[in-house]
């Protein structure tokens, strides 16, 4: 009976959405076969034809895609209370991070958990964070400079960021286990997100060749998380995410040790790979654009005069911040943001019934020719203050927007600016010839395969 009720509800929603523009769905499959991946590119193509609000049907599931920054602001900010996160997202990742991390909670439970975590990223720690990032990055660069072979920066930067997160926010040095933990995250997140898009039945998933790799990766990561919680109970560390949550246990009965372990994995998932991949892609874009890399070299030489960066230097490293901003415009960490309308609403002139899935694509907004000149070009100067203020709010959403904007944004920007400035100080980036750099936008953006570099030593020009 529930299946027929779902079909009836879907038919009613589709009837209400029918006046909304969009490509014509086929019987049974809807628009599924007409949506070649990556989906954000297809959504942009269709938005240029049908307008800023368009509807699709994926099998029996109606969805609405928003391609307008003002309407994105409505969903993510001004009427955010009416739009909850799409369950498909957290269900896909729940085998790794459980069902109750801050990224998946709603309402009062979400606000309470977010307030428990926000002090960890307080501005007062800028100097301490900078010093540790500089020290770890210098050690990392010395090791890479001694390597005689080509360097896979995808793997190397992921391990650097994971090591930084452990020391900065967990009070723990992953040490020799950094590589294994980073590799396990890559296996787990890629496979779980891929399954979310394939929608395979549970029994069939167990027959896939990747199932054992996923099982092993999940088991190892959960073991690491549980051990960190036990360590924090025995030896609490200041500025530790785990210590902060453990201290809140007496007043929050939902914070079991298992919940805290899941929150730890959610934090590492959200802050580790997206930050690392953005830095790696920035390096690739610099290597592909010699003029911009020369400008970055000159900018760092002028700002730092050969010395390591300090927290007081961050405002003067604006061009490196622009390089990062332009990188995550071209390759946003989350290509799609999915919400479900709790109550009926209007998006522009179109009615959206309760229970409708609404998709906002940062990738679409970041590449829309209405809001960006030469949207496919790598032009960091477009984020100069003289240009940034001319764009409408919510045109640029690399870290989402509204009250649920990414908690790790400040760390990602600070780490990227420092790491890129230190690379530019010491090296000229060169890609190994013949590589084709591609990304696979699933729930998050993933670099496809390796990106091989050589680091040619350089001397500052002043």
Beta strands, then each sheet from edge to edge (+ up, - down):
strand 1: 53-58
strand 2: 61-66
strand 3: 83-85
strand 4: 151-152
strand 5: 337-341
strand 6: 345-347
strand 7: 350-352
strand 8: 357-360
strand 9: 427-431
strand 10: 439-441
strand 11: 445-447
strand 12: 452-457
sheet 1: 1+ 2- 8- 5+ 3-
sheet 2: 4+ 12- 9+
sheet 3: 6+ 7-
sheet 4: 10+ 11-
end
